[in-house]
Amino acid sequence: MICPTCSTHIPDGSLRCPACHASVGVTQMMPVLQGRWCPSCGVAVAWEDEVCPSCGLPLERPWDAPIEVRTRSEAAASEAQTIPVPEEEPEPVVDETSDTRTMARIESAIPAEDDPESKIAVQERMPRTRAFLLASIASAMLIIGLALWITHPWDPNANSIKATEERDTSMAGFPGTVESLSGQDDEDDAVVEVPSGDDATFAQLSEAYEKLGRYEARADESTQLFYDKAVAGTLDERSQGKRDAAALAIDVSNLIDTLNRVDVTSGTYAQELENLLTLGNWLRNRVDRISLSWDAALSSKDPKADEASLMALLEAENGEDGKNAYEKLFDDNYEQWKPEHKE
């Protein structure tokens, strides 16, 4: 047989094509070898019935031969004499008296397959709702995961190709440390101005100048505290005065060391750097004298008895005006040596 839908060769007697699952349009016929049926409704009836018990129509006898009527004893004797033989496929019973010589058949009770183009067949071939839903969810999760892997929302700089590692550029003509480079890879495409070497030098000198002013004020406070507590103060007050003077001396020394490392190879602020170094050395000399005086006051067993020697030690570098010589030099030049920005 050939499937009328997809033209596939299929076994004879098939009701459905195994390839496209379409009905082949064949009605299964089953030969009936024995029995009697109503010609109107097809219900099986007994040989002796004259009226169909289903539709009530009269029945015609298929043959004119008289009905054989046997008693029970005769039927039992006949059955006893019957010798069982192997069952073979019975031959179709043909009515030789009939002109049509038709074979008695019945149709299968199994309903025929729906048309392949019917709504039911189309729906059966469509994916199930659950399968479609699971496929949609899996696709959405795959897209979301791929987007997260590409964008890295938890690390905005994951895909950045900028140079962000700090590098010391003081030996390359640019003082200080550069934290990141800016240029064509700026995210906002904004023009970022990189300070020049002279601008960076000026910023460092200005910061050092401000620190010198603050340290000089601390030196004044330490000097006044010495006059107040070096002799009349308690041991704890003298100890605190010595610690403050020592800390000030360290801060001034560190500032001078920072100034010595400022790059002025361009020559623009070379004079300003020299002036600040001079101010720093004057201030350090004065702070050293203050620290020395506090050491003597703290080591004295009787500060009141040693008051004259302690004050003389502090005022050893004072001028005729009673002011420390280094202090006077610092005060006279501090304002006029303030660094000024140069274009």
C-alpha positions in Angstrom: 0.0 0.0 0.0 1.0 3.6 -0.5 0.0 6.3 1.9 -2.3 8.8 0.2 -0.8 11.7 2.3 3.0 11.3 2.2 3.3 8.5 -0.5 5.2 6.2 1.8 5.1 2.5 1.2 3.2 1.0 4.2 2.2 -2.6 5.1 -1.0 -3.9 3.6 -4.0 -3.5 5.9 -2.6 -0.6 7.8 -5.2 1.9 9.1 -2.6 4.7 9.9 0.6 5.6 8.1 3.6 4.9 10.4 5.5 7.9 8.8 3.0 10.8 8.9 0.4 9.2 11.3 -2.4 10.1 8.8 -5.3 7.8 8.2 -5.0 5.9 5.0 -8.9 5.9 4.5 -9.3 2.2 4.5 -12.1 0.6 6.3 -11.2 -2.6 8.0 -13.4 -5.4 6.8 -13.7 -8.7 8.8 -15.2 -11.7 7.1 -18.1 -13.3 8.8 -18.2 -17.0 8.2 -21.3 -18.0 10.2 -24.3 -16.3 11.5 -27.3 -14.3 10.4 -27.7 -10.5 10.5 -30.6 -8.1 10.0 -30.3 -6.4 6.6 -31.6 -3.2 7.9 -29.6 -2.5 11.1 -26.9 -5.2 10.9 -27.7 -6.7 14.3 -26.9 -10.5 14.7 -30.2 -12.4 14.9 -31.0 -16.1 15.4 -31.8 -18.3 12.4 -35.3 -18.9 13.6 -36.1 -15.2 14.2 -38.7 -13.7 11.8 -38.5 -10.2 13.2 -35.4 -8.2 14.1 -35.3 -7.8 17.9 -33.5 -4.4 17.4 -35.3 -2.5 14.7 -38.5 -4.6 14.5 -38.4 -5.1 10.7 -39.2 -8.5 9.3 -36.4 -10.7 8.4 -36.0 -12.6 5.2 -34.5 -16.1 5.3 -31.2 -16.2 3.3 -32.0 -19.7 2.0 -35.2 -21.6 1.4 -33.9 -24.7 3.1 -36.1 -25.7 6.1 -34.7 -25.0 9.6 -33.3 -28.1 11.2 -35.0 -28.7 14.5 -33.3 -31.2 16.8 -34.0 -32.4 20.2 -31.6 -32.1 23.1 -30.7 -35.8 23.0 -30.0 -35.7 19.3 -27.9 -32.6 19.7 -25.9 -34.1 22.5 -25.4 -37.3 20.6 -24.2 -35.3 17.6 -21.8 -33.3 19.6 -20.4 -36.5 21.2 -19.7 -38.0 17.8 -17.9 -34.8 16.6 -14.2 -35.3 16.4 -12.2 -32.1 17.1 -9.9 -31.1 14.3 -7.2 -28.3 14.2 -8.7 -25.0 13.6 -8.0 -23.6 10.2 -8.8 -20.2 8.7 -12.3 -20.8 7.4 -13.1 -20.1 3.8 -15.5 -17.4 3.1 -19.1 -18.6 2.7 -20.4 -17.6 -0.6 -24.0 -17.5 -1.4 -24.2 -19.5 -4.7 -27.9 -18.8 -5.1 -27.2 -15.0 -5.0 -26.5 -13.2 -8.2 -24.1 -10.8 -6.6 -22.1 -13.5 -4.8 -21.2 -10.9 -2.1 -19.2 -11.9 1.0 -20.8 -11.2 4.3 -18.6 -8.6 6.2 -18.9 -6.2 9.1 -17.2 -2.9 9.6 -14.8 -2.3 12.5 -16.1 -0.5 15.5 -12.8 1.5 15.7 -13.5 5.0 14.4 -11.5 6.2 11.4 -8.6 8.6 11.9 -9.5 12.3 11.7 -8.3 14.3 8.7 -4.6 15.4 9.0 -5.6 19.0 8.5 -8.4 19.0 11.1 -8.1 21.1 14.3 -7.6 18.0 16.5 -4.7 16.7 14.3 -3.0 20.1 14.2 -3.3 20.5 18.0 -1.8 17.1 18.6 1.2 17.9 16.4 1.8 21.2 18.3 4.2 21.3 21.3 2.6 20.8 24.7 2.1 23.9 26.8 4.4 22.6 29.5 7.2 21.9 27.1 6.8 25.3 25.5 6.8 27.0 28.9 10.0 25.2 30.1 11.8 26.0 26.8 10.8 29.7 27.3 12.1 29.8 30.9 15.4 28.1 29.9 15.9 30.6 27.1 15.3 33.6 29.3 17.7 32.3 32.0 20.4 31.7 29.3 20.0 35.3 28.0 20.1 36.8 31.5 23.1 34.8 32.5 24.9 35.8 29.3 24.1 39.5 29.9 25.4 39.3 33.4 28.6 37.6 32.3 29.2 40.3 29.7 28.3 43.4 31.8 29.7 42.4 35.2 27.4 44.7 37.2 29.1 43.8 40.4 32.5 45.0 39.0 32.0 48.0 36.6 35.8 48.0 35.8 36.0 44.3 34.9 36.2 45.0 31.2 38.1 48.3 31.5 41.4 48.5 29.5 42.6 51.6 31.2 46.0 51.7 32.9 44.9 52.2 36.6 47.9 50.8 38.4 49.9 53.5 40.3 53.3 54.4 38.8 56.0 56.6 40.2 56.8 59.1 37.5 59.2 61.3 39.4 62.1 60.1 37.3 60.3 60.8 34.0 59.9 64.5 34.5 56.6 64.3 36.2 56.8 64.6 40.0 54.7 62.5 42.3 52.6 59.4 41.6 50.1 58.9 38.8 47.1 56.8 39.8 45.6 56.5 36.3 46.1 57.6 32.8 43.6 59.7 31.0 43.2 60.1 27.2 41.1 58.6 24.4 39.7 55.9 26.6 37.8 58.2 29.0 34.3 56.9 29.4 32.7 60.4 29.3 34.9 61.6 26.5 35.6 64.7 28.6 38.9 66.5 28.2 40.9 65.9 31.3 43.7 68.3 31.9 46.9 66.7 33.3 48.8 69.2 35.5 52.3 70.0 34.2 55.4 69.4 36.1 55.7 73.1 37.1 52.1 73.0 38.4 52.8 70.0 40.5 55.9 71.6 41.9 54.0 74.7 42.8 51.4 72.7 44.6 54.0 70.9 46.7 55.8 74.2 47.5 52.6 75.9 48.5 51.7 73.0 50.8 55.2 73.1 52.4 54.9 76.9 52.9 51.6 76.5 54.8 53.1 73.8 57.0 56.1 76.0 57.9 53.7 78.6 59.2 51.8 76.1 61.3 55.0 74.7 62.7 56.3 78.1 63.6 53.1 78.8 65.6 53.7 75.5 67.5 57.3 76.7 68.3 55.9 79.9 69.8 53.5 77.9 71.9 56.2 75.6 73.1 58.4 78.6 74.0 55.6 80.2 76.0 54.9 76.9 77.8 58.5 76.7 78.8 58.4 80.0 80.5 55.2 78.9 82.3 55.9 75.3 83.3 59.6 74.6 83.0 60.2 75.8 86.6 56.8 76.1 88.2 55.1 73.1 86.5 54.8 69.6 87.7 56.9 66.7 86.4 54.1 65.5 84.2 53.7 69.0 82.7 57.4 69.2 82.0 57.3 65.7 80.4 54.5 66.7 78.2 56.3 69.9 77.1 59.4 67.8 76.2 57.2 65.3 74.1 55.5 68.2 72.2 58.9 69.8 71.4 60.3 66.5 70.2 57.3 65.8 68.0 57.7 69.3 66.5 61.3 68.7 65.8 60.5 65.5 63.9 57.7 67.2 61.9 60.1 70.0 60.8 62.8 67.6 59.8 60.4 65.5 57.8 59.2 68.6 56.0 62.7 69.6 55.1 63.3 66.1 53.8 60.2 66.4 51.6 61.4 69.8 50.2 64.7 68.2 49.3 62.9 65.7 47.1 60.9 68.3 45.1 61.8 68.2 41.4 62.7 71.7 40.1 64.8 70.6 37.2 62.8 72.9 34.9 64.2 75.9 37.0 60.8 77.6 37.2 60.5 77.3 41.0 64.1 76.7 41.9 64.4 80.0 43.9 61.2 79.4 45.7 62.4 76.0 46.8 65.7 77.4 48.1 63.8 80.1 50.1 61.5 77.4 51.7 64.5 75.3 52.6 66.1 78.3 54.3 62.9 78.9 56.3 62.8 75.3 57.3 66.4 75.3 58.5 65.9 78.4 60.6 62.8 76.9 62.1 64.6 73.6 62.8 67.5 75.5 64.6 65.0 77.3 66.8 63.0 74.1 67.6 66.3 72.3 68.4 67.1 75.0 71.0 63.6 74.6 72.5 63.9 70.8 72.7 67.3 71.2 74.4 65.9 73.5 77.0 63.0 71.1 77.8 65.5 68.3 78.2 67.5 70.3 80.7 64.3 71.3 82.6 63.1 67.7 82.8 66.5 66.4 84.0 66.9 69.1 86.7 66.3 67.9 90.2 65.4 71.3 91.4 64.1 73.4 88.5 63.5 76.4 90.7 67.1 76.5 91.9 68.2 76.0 88.2 65.8 78.6 86.8 68.5 81.1 85.8 70.5 78.5 83.9 67.4 77.0 82.3 66.3 80.4 81.0 69.8 81.2 79.8 69.9 78.0 77.8 66.6 78.9 76.0 67.7 82.5 75.4 71.3 81.8 74.3 70.5 82.6 70.7 68.4 85.7 71.5 69.3 89.1 70.0 69.4 92.5 71.5 65.6 92.7 71.2 65.2 89.6 73.3 64.0 87.5 70.4 65.5 84.3 69.1 67.7 85.1 66.1 66.3 82.3 64.0 62.8 83.3 65.0 63.5 86.8 63.8 64.9 85.7 60.5 61.9 83.4 59.9 59.4 86.2 60.7 61.1 88.8 58.6 61.2 86.6 55.5 58.2 84.3 55.7 55.6 86.6 54.1 57.8 87.8 51.3 59.0 84.3 50.4 55.5 82.9 49.8 55.5 81.0 46.5 53.7 82.6 43.6 52.3 80.7 40.7 54.0 81.3 37.4 52.4 80.9 34.0 
